[in-house]
Amino acid sequence: MTTGAAYYWKCLYAIWSREVKRSVRESGQLVGAFSRPLLWVIIFGVGLTPYFRTGLRETSFVVPFTYMQYIFPAVVVLNILYPSIQSAVSLIYDRQFGFFREVFASPVPRTAVFFGKLLGGATVATLQGGLVLLLAPYVDVALPVKVLPAVLGVMFLVSLSFTAVGLLIASRLKSFEGFGVFSNALILPLYFLASSVFPLDPSLSVQQQQQVFPPWLVLLVRSNPLTYAIDLLRNFIIDYHEHALTLDVTVVVLLAVVACTLSFREFRR
Amino acid sequence: MLWLHLGITDHAPKLTKMTSNPVQSGPVISAQDVRFTYGDIPALQGVSLEVPRGTFFALLGPNGAGKSTLVSLLCTLLPMQTGQLRVAGLDVRRSSAQVRRALGLVFQEPSLDERLTVLENLDFHGQIYGLSARERRERAAQVLGVVELSGWDNATARILSRGMKRRLEIARGVMHRPELLILDEPTTGLDVQSRHAVWAYLSALRRESGLSLLLTTHQIEEAEDADLVAIIDQGQVLAFGAPAELRAQLGGMLVSLRGVPDDLLGELGARFPEAVIQGSTFRLNVAEPAVVLAWLGSRLSHVEAFSVQPASLEDVFLKLTGRAMREERAAVLTPASSAVDGRGFR
C-alpha cells in the first residue's frame, strides 16, 4: 500500500497539488502576479513606445514591432521569475512551520517530496506567466493556438529552471529575513541584462556592439541565459529573434537540466 | 532493584493486554540495549524495555533525558547505532517504511499546513499514507467526529485555536489506523481545559480501536494515568512499571519536613540514611510515617512545616535521581538541529 510506482505517483501528486493550492490562496502573490505585468506593459510599454519608434540614436535595423510587443515576452518571463524564486520561501516556510516534520516522518519517498515541490513551483510560475499572455490583445500580439504549445513549453522550462534555483537557495537560507531584498537583487539584474527592455542592435557583430555599447554590458547580456530564453519566446510570440534558434533552445534546455541536477544533488545531501 | 521486565527481554509482560484484537500479539515496542551518541555525547546508554500492545505507555523524564532521541529512533528519523528496536514486531533498521506506516505521530511543535483547510490537511495525510480516496473520505469524517471537529471541514487550519489544532493533529495521527500513536509532549502550551479535552479524546480513541499510546512528557501528572511508565534520565531507564507499582516501591508514603535546623538535619540524616536532604528540606519515603513522627516527637516543633502524603511519581523520580524533575536542566546536550529542523531540505 505504501510501496510501488502507484504510491510514488500518489505522493508526487499530493505534494504537487498542495503546492499549487497554497499559492493560489496566497493573496499577496496573486496581487503581484496581476500588478507586475500591468505595470510593465502599461507604464513602461506605453511610456517608452514613442522613443523606441523614432530612436534617440540612429539604429541600423528596421524595427518591425512596437515597443510593447518587444517587451511583452520579457514581461512573461519576469512574471515567471518572481514566483519561481518565491518557491524558496515556501520551502523555508515548510521547514520552519512544521509541515516537513509531518512529511519526513511519513513513508513518502524523499525524492517524491523534491519533485513534487519542484513541479508544483514550476506549475505555479508557468500559470503566473500565463496571466501575462491574457494581455496579448491589448498590445497587438496575435497568439495563434498553434504557437501556444511552444510558448508554454519554453515558459515551463524557464519556470522549472528558476524554481530549482529557488529551492537551491532555500536549502542554504535559514530564515525569511532579507529574502525580499535578496530575490530582487537576483531577479532584476538577470531581467534587465537579458535584452528584455532594450535590444542590443542585432545587425551589429559582437565587436561592433562593443563599440556602440559598453563592452561589459554586451558581455553580461550575452552570458545571461535569460537572454536566450526571452529570445526564444520572442521568436514564438512576435516572430522575431536576435540569436540563432539552435543556440536559444540549447541554452534553455541546458539551463533546466543543470539547475534541476544541482538542486537535486543539494537535496540528496 | 529495577522493576518488571526492564532488561529482561524474553520475559512475558506482566501487564494484561488491553487490546481487543486477538490477532495482534507481541509487544508494540521492543527495545534491547539501544544506545545512541551524538558525536561524543551519549544520549541513550543501553535502553531495554518491552511494551505490550494496547498499552498507554509514558516516557517520563526531564528535558535532555533522551526521550526525543528514543522517539526519533522509533520513527526511523535517526539511524540506529547499536541495539535492537522493534515497533509492532517490525525492525526499525530493515523495515523503516512499514514502521512509519504503523506509527501515528503528534509532534511537540505544530505541524499542520495552516493555509489548507481541515479536510485538506487530513486528505493530504491520507494520500501520503497510501489511503484510497474512499478510505480518506470515510476516515476523515470518523476521526473528526472523535475529536469533535465535525463541521469544521472547510475551515482554514490557520483560524483554529491552539487546542483545536492539537485535536486536528491527533485526528490526523490516527487517520491511517496506526498501531502506535506517539505523542511528543502533546499538551505543551495548552490551557487546562484543552488539556483535559485532549486526554478525553485519546481515551476514546483507545477504547474504540485498541490503539497503543506512547506519551513523552516531563509533566508528572500526565504520566500518572498511564498503564506503564518508564522513568528516563541521562539516557538510562531508571524505572519501568505501572505507576502504582513504582510508587509502592518507595514505601507508599512521603514524609517531608521543611525548614529543619542544621543540628536536627544531621541527626535525621544519621537515623534515616535513605532520606533525601536538599538544603533544609528533608524527604523520606516510608511505608509507615508514624515511625518518623514518633522519633521526632517534640522536636517536630523546631521544624517550619511538615507534610505526610502518598508518594507520587515525582517522588519516585526524586528518589531515583536525587533531583526534582522541574528544576532539571538539560543533562545530555541535544544537538543544535533535530532530525527534521535546520538547514537543508529536511
Interface residues (C-beta under 8 A of the other chain):
Chain A: M1 T2 T3 Y7 K10 C11 Y13 A14 I15 R18 K21 R22 R25 E26 L91 R95 F97 G98 F99 F100 R101 E102 V103 F104 A105 S106 P107 V108 V113 F114 L167 S171 R172 K174 E266 F267 R269
Chain B: C75 L77 A97 Q98 R100 R101 L103 L105 F107 E109 P110 S111 L112 D113 E114 R115 L116 E120 F124 H125 Q127 I128 Y129 G130 R172 A339 V340 D341 G342 R343 G344 F345 R346
